[in-house]
Amino acid sequence: MSESTTSARVLNVPNQLTLARIVLSVVLFIFLALGYYRISFLLFLITAGTDWLDGYWARKYSQITQLGRVLDPFADKLFICGTFILLSAVPQLSNGIAPSGIAPWMAVVIVGRELLVTALRTFVEQQGGDFSAKWVGKWKMALQCVAAVWSIVQLTYVDQAANTWQTVPPTWMSSGLVIVAWAAVLLTIYSGVSYILASIKIFTAAE
């Protein structure tokens, strides 16, 4: 196989989309940190879209590669963990309200779960086991994305210069954000526990 053919196979469309997600994530973080929430909203949707598209393309055209198996989870974790860290770091308003609706401990739970699952996946696959994504992991990611988008939309109501609401968000928006954020955290914990139990089963069977 020629060098150009190998390069084309490695840098196929799914892997290019994954690399684009990493770059877009960094750009998203910059705009979030600077408080450009409307642009951040669009960037988040585009970045999340590449996650769905690269998986769809890889399965449809059988372009799953070893690089993709490593790069795709990394891109996902960078994207979602970085977003939640930055949302949890948004300063409180003058009345003491956290406008993002994402508490720092929520970001810690999400980052901790991702680090744990990465460590478990590495160990299990080194032992020859299969640690493919479960349905609960996919739903977890989807719910985290909903919570992040909801949070960014609510932040567009903030007057950053005055450190208060420019327009008070509707009650349904604030209440809904609390529900979605908690649901995302609880499903994150549940998915982490399910991966731990699956790992224990694999370890036990290997002995």
C-alpha positions as CSV (number, residue, x, y, z in Angstrom):
1,M,0.0,0.0,0.0
2,S,1.4,3.4,-1.0
3,E,2.1,6.2,1.4
4,S,-0.6,8.4,-0.2
5,T,-3.1,5.6,0.1
6,T,-2.3,5.0,3.7
7,S,-2.5,8.7,4.4
8,A,-5.9,9.0,2.7
9,R,-7.2,6.0,4.7
10,V,-6.1,7.5,8.0
11,L,-7.2,11.0,7.2
12,N,-10.6,9.9,5.9
13,V,-13.8,12.0,6.2
14,P,-14.7,10.8,9.8
15,N,-11.2,11.5,11.1
16,Q,-11.2,14.9,9.4
17,L,-14.5,15.7,11.1
18,T,-13.1,14.6,14.4
19,L,-10.1,16.9,14.0
20,A,-12.4,19.7,13.0
21,R,-14.4,19.1,16.2
22,I,-11.2,19.5,18.3
23,V,-10.4,22.8,16.5
24,L,-14.0,24.0,16.8
25,S,-14.0,23.1,20.5
26,V,-11.0,25.4,21.1
27,V,-12.6,28.2,19.2
28,L,-15.9,27.6,21.2
29,F,-13.9,27.8,24.5
30,I,-12.4,31.2,23.5
31,F,-15.8,32.7,22.7
32,L,-17.4,31.3,25.9
33,A,-14.5,32.7,28.0
34,L,-15.0,36.1,26.3
35,G,-18.7,36.1,26.9
36,Y,-19.9,35.9,23.3
37,Y,-22.8,33.6,24.0
38,R,-24.7,34.0,20.8
39,I,-21.7,33.0,18.7
40,S,-21.0,30.3,21.3
41,F,-24.5,28.9,20.8
42,L,-23.9,28.5,17.0
43,L,-20.4,27.0,17.5
44,F,-21.7,24.5,20.0
45,L,-24.4,23.3,17.6
46,I,-21.9,23.0,14.7
47,T,-19.3,21.2,16.9
48,A,-21.9,18.8,18.3
49,G,-23.1,18.1,14.7
50,T,-19.7,16.9,13.7
51,D,-19.9,14.3,16.4
52,W,-23.0,12.8,14.9
53,L,-21.8,13.2,11.4
54,D,-18.4,11.5,11.8
55,G,-20.0,8.5,13.5
56,Y,-22.7,8.2,10.8
57,W,-20.2,8.5,8.0
58,A,-17.8,5.9,9.5
59,R,-20.5,3.3,10.0
60,K,-22.2,3.9,6.6
61,Y,-19.0,3.8,4.5
62,S,-17.1,1.4,6.8
63,Q,-14.4,3.9,7.5
64,I,-13.7,3.0,11.1
65,T,-10.0,3.3,11.9
66,Q,-7.7,2.8,14.9
67,L,-6.9,6.5,14.9
68,G,-10.7,7.3,14.9
69,R,-11.2,4.9,17.9
70,V,-8.7,6.9,19.9
71,L,-9.3,10.4,18.5
72,D,-13.1,10.4,18.6
73,P,-13.5,9.8,22.3
74,F,-10.8,12.4,23.0
75,A,-12.6,15.0,20.9
76,D,-15.9,14.2,22.7
77,K,-14.4,14.5,26.1
78,L,-12.5,17.7,25.3
79,F,-15.7,19.2,23.8
80,I,-18.1,18.4,26.6
81,C,-15.8,18.7,29.6
82,G,-14.3,22.0,28.4
83,T,-17.8,23.4,27.8
84,F,-19.1,22.5,31.3
85,I,-15.9,23.8,33.0
86,L,-16.3,27.2,31.3
87,L,-20.0,27.3,32.0
88,S,-19.5,26.5,35.7
89,A,-16.9,29.3,35.8
90,V,-19.3,32.1,34.6
91,P,-19.3,34.6,37.5
92,Q,-22.4,35.1,39.7
93,L,-24.6,38.1,39.1
94,S,-24.8,40.9,41.6
95,N,-27.8,39.3,43.2
96,G,-25.9,36.1,43.8
97,I,-27.5,34.0,41.0
98,A,-25.3,31.8,38.9
99,P,-26.7,32.6,35.4
100,S,-25.3,29.5,33.7
101,G,-27.2,27.1,35.9
102,I,-24.1,24.9,36.0
103,A,-22.5,24.5,39.4
104,P,-18.8,23.8,39.6
105,W,-19.5,20.4,41.3
106,M,-21.5,19.4,38.2
107,A,-18.5,20.0,36.0
108,V,-16.3,18.0,38.4
109,V,-18.7,15.0,38.2
110,I,-18.8,15.1,34.4
111,V,-15.0,15.4,34.1
112,G,-14.4,12.8,36.8
113,R,-16.7,10.3,35.0
114,E,-15.0,10.9,31.7
115,L,-11.5,10.3,33.2
116,L,-12.7,7.2,34.9
117,V,-14.3,5.7,31.8
118,T,-11.1,6.5,29.8
119,A,-9.0,4.7,32.3
120,L,-11.3,1.7,32.4
121,R,-11.5,1.5,28.6
122,T,-7.7,1.6,28.2
123,F,-7.2,-1.2,30.7
124,V,-10.0,-3.4,29.4
125,E,-8.9,-3.1,25.7
126,Q,-5.3,-3.8,26.8
127,Q,-6.7,-7.1,28.1
128,G,-8.4,-7.8,24.8
129,G,-11.9,-6.9,26.0
130,D,-14.5,-4.9,24.2
131,F,-15.4,-1.6,25.7
132,S,-17.6,-0.1,23.0
133,A,-20.0,2.8,23.8
134,K,-23.2,1.7,25.4
135,W,-26.6,3.2,24.7
136,V,-26.6,4.9,28.1
137,G,-23.3,6.6,27.1
138,K,-24.9,8.0,24.0
139,W,-28.0,9.3,25.9
140,K,-25.7,10.8,28.5
141,M,-23.8,12.7,25.8
142,A,-27.1,13.9,24.2
143,L,-28.5,15.1,27.6
144,Q,-25.2,16.9,28.4
145,C,-25.5,18.7,25.1
146,V,-29.0,19.8,25.8
147,A,-28.0,21.1,29.2
148,A,-25.1,23.0,27.7
149,V,-27.1,24.5,24.9
150,W,-29.8,25.5,27.4
151,S,-27.3,27.1,29.7
152,I,-25.7,29.1,26.8
153,V,-29.1,30.3,25.7
154,Q,-29.9,31.5,29.2
155,L,-26.5,33.4,29.3
156,T,-27.6,35.5,26.3
157,Y,-30.0,37.2,28.8
158,V,-27.1,38.5,30.9
159,D,-25.9,42.2,30.7
160,Q,-22.2,41.5,31.4
161,A,-21.3,45.2,31.8
162,A,-23.9,45.7,34.6
163,N,-23.4,42.2,36.0
164,T,-27.1,41.6,36.0
165,W,-29.9,40.3,33.8
166,Q,-30.4,42.4,30.6
167,T,-33.8,40.8,30.5
168,V,-34.9,38.3,33.1
169,P,-35.3,34.8,31.5
170,P,-38.7,33.3,31.5
171,T,-39.5,31.1,34.5
172,W,-39.9,28.0,32.4
173,M,-36.3,28.5,31.0
174,S,-34.6,28.8,34.4
175,S,-36.7,26.0,35.9
176,G,-36.1,23.8,32.8
177,L,-32.4,24.4,33.0
178,V,-32.3,23.2,36.6
179,I,-34.2,20.0,35.6
180,V,-32.1,19.3,32.5
181,A,-28.8,20.0,34.3
182,W,-29.6,17.6,37.1
183,A,-30.9,15.0,34.7
184,A,-27.6,15.2,32.8
185,V,-25.5,14.8,36.0
186,L,-27.6,11.9,37.2
187,L,-27.4,10.1,33.9
188,T,-23.6,10.8,33.9
189,I,-23.3,9.1,37.3
190,Y,-25.5,6.2,36.2
191,S,-23.5,5.7,33.0
192,G,-20.3,5.8,35.0
193,V,-21.6,3.1,37.4
194,S,-22.7,0.9,34.5
195,Y,-19.3,1.0,32.9
196,I,-17.7,0.1,36.3
197,L,-20.0,-2.9,36.6
198,A,-19.3,-3.9,33.1
199,S,-15.5,-3.7,33.8
200,I,-15.8,-5.8,36.9
201,K,-17.7,-8.4,34.9
202,I,-14.9,-8.4,32.3
203,F,-12.1,-8.6,35.0
204,T,-13.9,-11.5,36.7
205,A,-14.4,-13.5,33.5
206,A,-10.7,-13.0,32.7
207,E,-9.5,-14.6,36.0
